[in-house]
Amino acid sequence: MSKNIITILIFLIGINQLKSQDAGQIVIGTIHSLKSDILNEDREYWINLPDSYNDKESSYKRYPILVILDGNIHFKAISGIVNYMSSDSYRNGRIPEMIVVAIQNVDRRRDYTPDKIITVRENNSGGGDLFLSFLEDELLPELDKNFRTSPYRILFGHSLGGLLATHAYMKEKTLFNSFIAVDPSFGTWDSETMDKKLDALTEQPFKRFIYIATANWGKRNIRNRDRHIRFYESLNSKYKGKLPAKLEYFENEDHSSVPIIAFHNGISTIFEGYGISYRDVEDKEQLIQHFHSLSERLSWDFPPPEYLVNQLGYRMLQSVNSKDQSNALDFFILNVKNYPKSSNSFDSLGEAQETLGNTQKAIENYKKSLELNPDNEHAKMKIKELSKNE
């Protein structure tokens, strides 16, 4: 069973999280431990929750999961990037808010290598599939039990972690939907080994998205870079249509400097189009089609974000054009359909109905908003005010 051991207290400029009572300290996450029967050991993981997670009005929300390998190295930086790119506080919204889960290392050579490596001295490599079983059969169910998760999961790995992420992507079955493999160590995947793995591919991996980053090591790493290119091109040749994948080469970054910029580019690539500006939306049909295309590419249903649809609705509602005001109703109704447990969506629909003179419908929606959030003072006031005029 997972238990909260201790709160991580660190300084991290730019993360807008809850401040503790001690001046100057910022809480960005919590440390947990899980007894793994599969690995026969205790495994520690760190959790960073989205800004909105503990807001009462957002209690209906469920969040995708980002799992970070080598979590002790990447947790602080990636949590900050995710927070900045997703939080309403920064009006960015380029990616969905998500729960960041950082796995701490015990034996990365054992855990991150999918194949047994033959060396002169005995080694314990080749435990990658066992470690993936721990992630999928023990850790993810534990997270689903204790947090408000949605079953869309992203796996991030660098170096040997990138090798394991690529291996997981290629498997017939996995609970992960997207992968960011940063400068994966393909050293043991010679042409023959890679061909065997590629020949064994089914159609399942092509329903997932993979981003591969390659760093510039100069002459020392030409073979590894060439393996990345060969792997990507082989995937592309096997898939009919536009491959849901991207390979990016970072000429000015080396193996150690590439993870953070690659994560930013990788997560941006996965959710390309998610952060569409309200200024670029012409009507409801265009908006629905835009997110339908994104959902098809990621093989998962991502409806238009609630805040974006609300923004579009209010922009039209405040227009002097009566047709725009009438069309505004479509956006608020769309939000209620997509987010039926959101008090705010019904409150906004109530405002729209009130503005358009539909008093009874406005009252009905304010009442629904109040049912979902009994502390909604705005809805209370409006019900009282409009009921007097009925």
Kinemage of the C-alpha trace (Angstrom):
@kinemage 1
@onewidth
@group {chain A} dominant
@subgroup {mainchain}
@vectorlist {calphas} color= white
{ca met a 1} P 0.000 0.000 0.000
{ca ser a 2} L 1.257 3.482 -0.871
{ca lys a 3} L 1.910 5.844 1.988
{ca asn a 4} L 3.037 9.421 2.182
{ca ile a 5} L 6.442 9.362 3.877
{ca ile a 6} L 7.561 12.964 3.807
{ca thr a 7} L 6.833 16.202 1.996
{ca ile a 8} L 9.539 17.412 -0.343
{ca leu a 9} L 10.450 20.986 0.533
{ca ile a 10} L 12.656 22.707 -2.026
{ca phe a 11} L 13.149 26.067 -3.642
{ca leu a 12} L 12.043 26.102 -7.274
{ca ile a 13} L 11.596 29.498 -8.916
{ca gly a 14} L 8.730 29.629 -11.361
{ca ile a 15} L 6.521 26.902 -9.886
{ca asn a 16} L 3.272 28.337 -8.585
{ca gln a 17} L 2.506 25.779 -5.897
{ca leu a 18} L 1.273 25.837 -2.303
{ca lys a 19} L 3.474 27.663 0.183
{ca ser a 20} L 4.125 26.016 3.541
{ca gln a 21} L 4.072 27.785 6.870
{ca asp a 22} L 7.861 28.120 6.869
{ca ala a 23} L 8.801 31.301 4.995
{ca gly a 24} L 10.599 30.738 1.716
{ca gln a 25} L 9.726 27.085 1.308
{ca ile a 26} L 7.605 25.811 -1.580
{ca val a 27} L 5.991 22.379 -1.667
{ca ile a 28} L 6.234 20.841 -5.124
{ca gly a 29} L 5.496 17.229 -4.308
{ca thr a 30} L 5.311 14.294 -1.962
{ca ile a 31} L 7.371 11.126 -1.546
{ca his a 32} L 5.617 7.755 -1.565
{ca ser a 33} L 6.693 4.138 -1.286
{ca leu a 34} L 5.231 0.977 -2.766
{ca lys a 35} L 6.147 -2.575 -1.812
{ca ser a 36} L 6.609 -4.378 -5.124
{ca asp a 37} L 5.886 -8.086 -5.148
{ca ile a 38} L 7.082 -8.253 -8.755
{ca leu a 39} L 10.511 -6.769 -7.998
{ca asn a 40} L 10.584 -8.031 -4.412
{ca glu a 41} L 11.653 -4.650 -3.045
{ca asp a 42} L 10.308 -1.300 -1.897
{ca arg a 43} L 10.167 1.321 -4.645
{ca glu a 44} L 10.026 5.040 -3.990
{ca tyr a 45} L 8.255 7.529 -6.246
{ca trp a 46} L 7.616 11.265 -6.078
{ca ile a 47} L 4.335 12.952 -6.999
{ca asn a 48} L 3.674 16.478 -8.297
{ca leu a 49} L -0.003 17.423 -8.564
{ca pro a 50} L -1.495 20.052 -10.910
{ca asp a 51} L -2.322 23.515 -9.568
{ca ser a 52} L -6.052 22.846 -9.810
{ca tyr a 53} L -5.978 19.418 -8.142
{ca asn a 54} L -6.940 20.624 -4.652
{ca asp a 55} L -9.364 23.333 -5.781
{ca lys a 56} L -12.876 22.465 -4.636
{ca glu a 57} L -14.371 23.661 -7.920
{ca ser a 58} L -12.057 21.294 -9.830
{ca ser a 59} L -12.850 18.194 -7.777
{ca tyr a 60} L -14.547 16.616 -10.805
{ca lys a 61} L -11.346 16.722 -12.879
{ca arg a 62} L -9.250 13.670 -13.682
{ca tyr a 63} L -5.697 14.007 -14.943
{ca pro a 64} L -3.355 12.153 -17.326
{ca ile a 65} L -0.222 10.637 -15.798
{ca leu a 66} L 3.361 11.409 -16.798
{ca val a 67} L 5.815 8.770 -15.544
{ca ile a 68} L 9.455 9.887 -15.411
{ca leu a 69} L 12.307 7.372 -15.320
{ca asp a 70} L 15.473 8.501 -13.489
{ca gly a 71} L 13.038 10.560 -11.461
{ca asn a 72} L 15.580 11.746 -8.905
{ca ile a 73} L 17.371 13.624 -11.700
{ca his a 74} L 14.463 15.024 -13.722
{ca phe a 75} L 11.619 15.553 -11.231
{ca lys a 76} L 12.127 19.215 -10.337
{ca ala a 77} L 12.781 20.493 -13.844
{ca ile a 78} L 10.041 18.530 -15.596
{ca ser a 79} L 7.467 19.322 -12.904
{ca gly a 80} L 8.211 23.004 -13.467
{ca ile a 81} L 7.837 22.699 -17.248
{ca val a 82} L 4.557 20.777 -16.983
{ca asn a 83} L 3.209 23.272 -14.472
{ca tyr a 84} L 4.115 26.265 -16.638
{ca met a 85} L 2.788 24.772 -19.872
{ca ser a 86} L -0.527 23.605 -18.434
{ca ser a 87} L -1.571 25.866 -15.567
{ca asp a 88} L -4.331 28.456 -15.945
{ca ser a 89} L -2.157 30.753 -13.849
{ca tyr a 90} L 0.090 31.421 -16.840
{ca arg a 91} L -2.649 31.469 -19.519
{ca asn a 92} L -0.511 29.024 -21.469
{ca gly a 93} L -2.586 25.850 -21.803
{ca arg a 94} L -0.366 24.211 -24.430
{ca ile a 95} L -0.776 20.814 -22.763
{ca pro a 96} L -3.347 19.334 -20.369
{ca glu a 97} L -2.683 19.496 -16.652
{ca met a 98} L -1.211 16.187 -15.544
{ca ile a 99} L 0.075 14.268 -12.535
{ca val a 100} L 3.864 13.906 -12.643
{ca val a 101} L 5.226 10.669 -11.174
{ca ala a 102} L 9.006 10.335 -10.781
{ca ile a 103} L 10.407 6.830 -10.208
{ca gln a 104} L 13.544 6.689 -8.092
{ca asn a 105} L 16.354 4.388 -9.167
{ca val a 106} L 17.464 1.201 -7.452
{ca asp a 107} L 19.413 -0.501 -10.247
{ca arg a 108} L 18.908 1.275 -13.574
{ca arg a 109} L 21.025 -1.172 -15.620
{ca arg a 110} L 18.871 -4.023 -14.378
{ca asp a 111} L 15.561 -2.175 -14.712
{ca tyr a 112} L 16.029 -0.260 -17.968
{ca thr a 113} L 17.619 -2.887 -20.221
{ca pro a 114} L 15.054 -5.063 -22.028
{ca asp a 115} L 17.688 -7.546 -23.284
{ca lys a 116} L 20.387 -9.485 -21.503
{ca ile a 117} L 23.767 -7.926 -22.248
{ca ile a 118} L 26.570 -10.460 -22.593
{ca thr a 119} L 29.788 -9.252 -20.977
{ca val a 120} L 32.990 -10.864 -19.710
{ca arg a 121} L 31.871 -10.277 -16.167
{ca glu a 122} L 28.493 -11.460 -14.971
{ca asn a 123} L 25.838 -8.740 -14.869
{ca asn a 124} L 22.172 -8.408 -13.978
{ca ser a 125} L 20.969 -6.655 -17.117
{ca gly a 126} L 17.783 -7.624 -18.951
{ca gly a 127} L 15.157 -6.842 -16.316
{ca gly a 128} L 13.279 -4.287 -18.422
{ca asp a 129} L 10.109 -6.311 -18.916
{ca leu a 130} L 9.934 -7.110 -15.207
{ca phe a 131} L 10.263 -3.418 -14.394
{ca leu a 132} L 7.550 -2.526 -16.912
{ca ser a 133} L 5.330 -5.096 -15.209
{ca phe a 134} L 5.942 -3.289 -11.928
{ca leu a 135} L 4.925 0.022 -13.537
{ca glu a 136} L 1.811 -1.329 -15.231
{ca asp a 137} L 0.577 -3.985 -12.810
{ca glu a 138} L 1.457 -2.360 -9.487
{ca leu a 139} L 2.302 1.343 -9.729
{ca leu a 140} L -0.396 2.530 -12.166
{ca pro a 141} L -3.211 0.721 -10.286
{ca glu a 142} L -1.882 2.262 -7.061
{ca leu a 143} L -1.989 5.733 -8.620
{ca asp a 144} L -5.490 5.137 -9.998
{ca lys a 145} L -6.608 4.112 -6.530
{ca asn a 146} L -5.175 7.090 -4.665
{ca phe a 147} L -5.436 9.957 -7.153
{ca arg a 148} L -7.951 11.319 -9.644
{ca thr a 149} L -6.271 9.917 -12.730
{ca ser a 150} L -7.431 9.420 -16.285
{ca pro a 151} L -6.125 6.364 -18.152
{ca tyr a 152} L -3.908 8.357 -20.533
{ca arg a 153} L -0.277 7.752 -19.597
{ca ile a 154} L 2.992 9.123 -20.945
{ca leu a 155} L 6.374 7.479 -20.321
{ca phe a 156} L 9.533 9.625 -20.347
{ca gly a 157} L 13.015 8.118 -20.392
{ca his a 158} L 16.540 9.348 -21.089
{ca ser a 159} L 19.546 7.239 -22.129
{ca leu a 160} L 18.862 3.710 -20.822
{ca gly a 161} L 15.463 5.036 -19.753
{ca gly a 162} L 14.917 6.064 -23.385
{ca leu a 163} L 15.811 2.533 -24.445
{ca leu a 164} L 13.170 1.128 -22.098
{ca ala a 165} L 10.584 3.692 -23.276
{ca thr a 166} L 11.218 2.639 -26.894
{ca his a 167} L 10.938 -1.018 -25.939
{ca ala a 168} L 7.618 -0.359 -24.172
{ca tyr a 169} L 6.347 1.485 -27.251
{ca met a 170} L 7.078 -1.559 -29.430
{ca lys a 171} L 5.293 -4.072 -27.219
{ca glu a 172} L 2.018 -5.646 -28.330
{ca lys a 173} L 0.363 -4.584 -25.061
{ca thr a 174} L 1.165 -1.654 -22.809
{ca leu a 175} L -0.838 0.697 -20.616
{ca phe a 176} L 1.163 3.698 -21.849
{ca asn a 177} L -0.220 5.789 -24.693
{ca ser a 178} L 2.675 8.100 -25.588
{ca phe a 179} L 6.439 7.953 -25.198
{ca ile a 180} L 9.304 10.437 -25.017
{ca ala a 181} L 12.618 8.651 -25.620
{ca val a 182} L 15.514 11.068 -25.182
{ca asp a 183} L 18.830 10.018 -26.741
{ca pro a 184} L 17.993 6.336 -26.121
{ca ser a 185} L 21.004 4.070 -25.670
{ca phe a 186} L 20.625 1.738 -28.653
{ca gly a 187} L 24.153 0.399 -28.192
{ca thr a 188} L 23.012 -3.219 -27.943
{ca trp a 189} L 20.620 -2.929 -30.884
{ca asp a 190} L 22.825 -3.758 -33.833
{ca ser a 191} L 21.264 -4.080 -37.300
{ca glu a 192} L 20.314 -7.737 -36.818
{ca thr a 193} L 18.760 -7.196 -33.380
{ca met a 194} L 16.848 -4.107 -34.495
{ca asp a 195} L 15.535 -5.874 -37.602
{ca lys a 196} L 14.215 -8.738 -35.487
{ca lys a 197} L 12.425 -6.317 -33.186
{ca leu a 198} L 10.982 -4.337 -36.084
{ca asp a 199} L 9.869 -7.486 -37.923
{ca ala a 200} L 7.954 -8.560 -34.807
{ca leu a 201} L 5.961 -5.312 -34.680
{ca thr a 202} L 2.183 -5.551 -34.849
{ca glu a 203} L -0.242 -2.723 -35.630
{ca gln a 204} L -0.641 -1.835 -31.943
{ca pro a 205} L 2.436 0.425 -31.543
{ca phe a 206} L 1.227 2.618 -34.406
{ca lys a 207} L -1.805 3.547 -32.302
{ca arg a 208} L 0.606 5.238 -29.873
{ca phe a 209} L 2.780 8.323 -30.252
{ca ile a 210} L 6.555 8.297 -29.839
{ca tyr a 211} L 8.947 11.236 -29.815
{ca ile a 212} L 12.656 10.446 -30.155
{ca ala a 213} L 15.370 13.015 -29.428
{ca thr a 214} L 18.950 12.596 -30.627
{ca ala a 215} L 21.845 14.563 -29.126
{ca asn a 216} L 25.103 15.538 -30.796
{ca trp a 217} L 28.054 13.696 -29.313
{ca gly a 218} L 30.332 14.432 -32.211
{ca lys a 219} L 32.341 11.477 -33.503
{ca arg a 220} L 31.765 9.505 -30.298
{ca asn a 221} L 28.107 8.813 -30.933
{ca ile a 222} L 27.574 8.678 -34.673
{ca arg a 223} L 26.561 5.020 -34.519
{ca asn a 224} L 23.927 5.626 -31.832
{ca arg a 225} L 22.516 8.575 -33.786
{ca asp a 226} L 22.440 6.464 -36.944
{ca arg a 227} L 20.528 3.765 -35.058
{ca his a 228} L 17.925 6.351 -34.027
{ca ile a 229} L 17.495 7.435 -37.631
{ca arg a 230} L 17.363 3.847 -38.875
{ca phe a 231} L 14.737 2.957 -36.273
{ca tyr a 232} L 12.548 5.951 -37.100
{ca glu a 233} L 12.802 5.438 -40.847
{ca ser a 234} L 11.925 1.762 -40.450
{ca leu a 235} L 8.794 2.678 -38.474
{ca asn a 236} L 7.875 5.194 -41.149
{ca ser a 237} L 8.261 2.641 -43.930
{ca lys a 238} L 6.044 0.133 -42.114
{ca tyr a 239} L 3.172 2.559 -41.510
{ca lys a 240} L 0.746 3.588 -44.198
{ca gly a 241} L -0.147 7.227 -43.742
{ca lys a 242} L 1.354 9.869 -41.477
{ca leu a 243} L 3.336 8.148 -38.731
{ca pro a 244} L 2.314 9.321 -35.225
{ca ala a 245} L 5.932 9.942 -34.295
{ca lys a 246} L 8.747 12.468 -34.544
{ca leu a 247} L 12.550 12.285 -34.546
{ca glu a 248} L 14.407 15.466 -33.632
{ca tyr a 249} L 18.165 16.066 -33.757
{ca phe a 250} L 19.748 18.583 -31.351
{ca glu a 251} L 22.996 19.698 -32.904
{ca asn a 252} L 23.854 22.042 -30.035
{ca glu a 253} L 23.081 19.623 -27.186
{ca asp a 254} L 24.983 16.627 -25.859
{ca his a 255} L 23.770 13.553 -23.980
{ca ser a 256} L 23.711 15.355 -20.625
{ca ser a 257} L 22.211 18.670 -21.724
{ca val a 258} L 19.458 17.386 -24.030
{ca pro a 259} L 16.822 15.912 -21.624
{ca ile a 260} L 15.039 19.101 -20.567
{ca ile a 261} L 14.812 20.819 -23.940
{ca ala a 262} L 13.854 17.475 -25.496
{ca phe a 263} L 11.105 16.981 -22.930
{ca his a 264} L 9.701 20.426 -23.721
{ca asn a 265} L 9.738 19.738 -27.448
{ca gly a 266} L 8.466 16.200 -26.998
{ca ile a 267} L 5.468 17.051 -24.845
{ca ser a 268} L 4.709 19.976 -27.171
{ca thr a 269} L 4.797 17.624 -30.158
{ca ile a 270} L 2.515 15.074 -28.532
{ca phe a 271} L -0.084 17.730 -27.733
{ca glu a 272} L 0.443 19.867 -30.817
{ca gly a 273} L -2.717 21.908 -31.363
{ca tyr a 274} L -4.040 21.452 -27.823
{ca gly a 275} L -3.212 25.066 -26.972
{ca ile a 276} L -5.112 26.605 -29.884
{ca ser a 277} L -5.921 30.271 -29.260
{ca tyr a 278} L -9.535 31.395 -29.016
{ca arg a 279} L -8.643 33.942 -31.714
{ca asp a 280} L -8.095 31.104 -34.189
{ca val a 281} L -11.518 29.524 -33.633
{ca glu a 282} L -14.232 30.588 -36.054
{ca asp a 283} L -17.141 28.465 -34.856
{ca lys a 284} L -18.088 25.458 -32.764
{ca glu a 285} L -17.798 22.998 -35.668
{ca gln a 286} L -14.221 24.057 -36.408
{ca leu a 287} L -13.303 23.696 -32.733
{ca ile a 288} L -14.833 20.213 -32.496
{ca gln a 289} L -13.068 19.093 -35.674
{ca his a 290} L -9.750 20.472 -34.424
{ca phe a 291} L -9.857 18.395 -31.240
{ca his a 292} L -11.260 15.413 -33.104
{ca ser a 293} L -8.134 15.420 -35.281
{ca leu a 294} L -5.895 15.684 -32.213
{ca ser a 295} L -7.772 12.823 -30.543
{ca glu a 296} L -7.433 10.629 -33.629
{ca arg a 297} L -3.684 11.265 -33.769
{ca leu a 298} L -3.284 10.290 -30.105
{ca ser a 299} L -5.899 7.493 -30.168
{ca trp a 300} L -7.597 9.086 -27.168
{ca asp a 301} L -10.549 11.432 -26.671
{ca phe a 302} L -9.379 14.930 -25.762
{ca pro a 303} L -12.379 17.304 -25.738
{ca pro a 304} L -11.805 21.060 -26.071
{ca pro a 305} L -10.573 22.429 -22.710
{ca glu a 306} L -13.343 23.858 -20.572
{ca tyr a 307} L -11.612 27.208 -20.049
{ca leu a 308} L -11.138 27.670 -23.818
{ca val a 309} L -14.777 26.965 -24.645
{ca asn a 310} L -15.879 29.283 -21.851
{ca gln a 311} L -13.628 31.995 -23.231
{ca leu a 312} L -15.141 31.596 -26.691
{ca gly a 313} L -18.673 31.647 -25.305
{ca tyr a 314} L -18.210 34.839 -23.311
{ca arg a 315} L -16.479 36.579 -26.214
{ca met a 316} L -19.524 35.965 -28.389
{ca leu a 317} L -21.979 36.671 -25.584
{ca gln a 318} L -20.457 40.138 -25.126
{ca ser a 319} L -20.637 40.925 -28.834
{ca val a 320} L -22.972 43.650 -30.102
{ca asn a 321} L -23.943 41.274 -32.892
{ca ser a 322} L -27.161 39.415 -31.992
{ca lys a 323} L -26.133 36.437 -34.132
{ca asp a 324} L -22.884 36.093 -32.173
{ca gln a 325} L -24.866 36.199 -28.928
{ca ser a 326} L -27.120 33.416 -30.163
{ca asn a 327} L -24.120 31.319 -31.279
{ca ala a 328} L -22.518 31.812 -27.871
{ca leu a 329} L -25.112 29.454 -26.437
{ca asp a 330} L -23.676 26.605 -28.544
{ca phe a 331} L -20.308 26.875 -26.797
{ca phe a 332} L -21.759 26.886 -23.287
{ca ile a 333} L -23.964 23.891 -24.142
{ca leu a 334} L -20.855 22.118 -25.512
{ca asn a 335} L -19.078 22.623 -22.184
{ca val a 336} L -22.000 21.200 -20.217
{ca lys a 337} L -22.001 18.184 -22.520
{ca asn a 338} L -18.255 17.601 -22.174
{ca tyr a 339} L -17.992 18.485 -18.474
{ca pro a 340} L -21.316 17.476 -16.881
{ca lys a 341} L -19.824 17.500 -13.371
{ca ser a 342} L -18.481 21.039 -13.621
{ca ser a 343} L -20.415 23.562 -11.556
{ca asn a 344} L -18.805 26.394 -13.489
{ca ser a 345} L -20.013 25.098 -16.867
{ca phe a 346} L -23.647 25.192 -15.698
{ca asp a 347} L -23.132 28.576 -14.048
{ca ser a 348} L -21.835 29.987 -17.341
{ca leu a 349} L -24.701 28.438 -19.288
{ca gly a 350} L -27.063 30.054 -16.803
{ca glu a 351} L -25.475 33.448 -17.481
{ca ala a 352} L -25.838 32.933 -21.227
{ca gln a 353} L -29.512 31.981 -20.939
{ca glu a 354} L -30.095 34.985 -18.688
{ca thr a 355} L -28.422 37.346 -21.162
{ca leu a 356} L -30.568 35.970 -23.981
{ca gly a 357} L -33.727 36.471 -21.925
{ca asn a 358} L -34.410 32.790 -21.208
{ca thr a 359} L -35.069 33.291 -17.508
{ca gln a 360} L -36.512 29.890 -16.650
{ca lys a 361} L -33.677 28.034 -18.392
{ca ala a 362} L -31.192 30.311 -16.636
{ca ile a 363} L -32.674 29.388 -13.252
{ca glu a 364} L -32.557 25.675 -14.113
{ca asn a 365} L -28.849 25.873 -14.964
{ca tyr a 366} L -27.995 27.947 -11.884
{ca lys a 367} L -29.763 25.318 -9.767
{ca lys a 368} L -27.767 22.559 -11.430
{ca ser a 369} L -24.573 24.500 -10.759
{ca leu a 370} L -25.567 24.848 -7.115
{ca glu a 371} L -26.223 21.107 -6.834
{ca leu a 372} L -22.676 20.439 -8.011
{ca asn a 373} L -21.182 23.156 -5.807
{ca pro a 374} L -23.379 24.186 -2.828
{ca asp a 375} L -20.911 27.008 -2.081
{ca asn a 376} L -21.547 28.784 -5.378
{ca glu a 377} L -22.672 32.169 -4.070
{ca his a 378} L -23.137 33.577 -7.574
{ca ala a 379} L -25.672 30.867 -8.431
{ca lys a 380} L -27.516 31.418 -5.120
{ca met a 381} L -27.761 35.137 -5.793
{ca lys a 382} L -28.966 34.667 -9.365
{ca ile a 383} L -31.634 32.097 -8.457
{ca lys a 384} L -32.998 34.452 -5.806
{ca glu a 385} L -32.866 37.472 -8.111
{ca leu a 386} L -34.411 35.810 -11.166
{ca ser a 387} L -37.094 33.970 -9.176
{ca lys a 388} L -38.450 37.297 -7.940
{ca asn a 389} L -39.007 38.392 -11.505
{ca glu a 390} L -40.853 35.250 -12.543
